């Protein structure tokens, strides 16, 4: 009887540790899910005299990808973002976060520019409104302008295939 | 005239400095209640991460514009979730967090008492002969 208890407690502990150690403490659930995407009106990265607002995307499902030239994981996820943009399921807009134009523009030139356009958030104010804390971050925003999904850290082909693509398709089919 | 002006400048400067340092203290006070999300075991007041610096500036600006501590915390929670608060509110999602340790403590105390109770062996029953032998040994 006692042995059963000890083994039971041991197994419970192992399960607890196995689950606990797999959780990523950086994946903090965002309070912004299902809330309207915070408003912004920012200059374009490549054209400082033009601005872009999230309002212009109302009516379509789109992806907002937060990136910076100083962020190595952004370079790492770039092929995945490129693939996503190329698949054409949703427009991908870049939010260039706390970066400098003279660094960001050559970065895109060097590595390829997958974005429909990138907006320039030099001070990271809009980043704060979106709860950005670990670049890169990716948001899926629906036709009504609600944030439906947030991914923190570099996108992987698995995340795109298993979460992002099905969600975008579902949101798009909802009309 | 110049002297009066300098004196005045000194007092105004002094008053401003006191004001600034009081503001700094408030920023630190509020920042100490908020978790820095980039470096999760530090507070926004402690951390030198660039996001923490930005958020400290946010706190400072909002204090200057007359926002209360609660309004500033609400602003942070709206963006980063309850996780930013070092003292999260008690609500269904956080019940386990608040009560878990006490429940574990109670379970521990219960197990401890059960063990102690079980270990308390009954008084040995001594026969007359045993008592006599013991008395002899003790003499």
Interface residues (C-beta under 8 A of the other chain):
Chain A: X25 X26 X28 X29 X30 X31 X32 X98 X123 X124 X128 X129 X130 X131 X133 X134
Chain B: X37 X38 X40 X50 X51 X54 X55 X58 X77 X78 X79 X80 X81 X82 X83
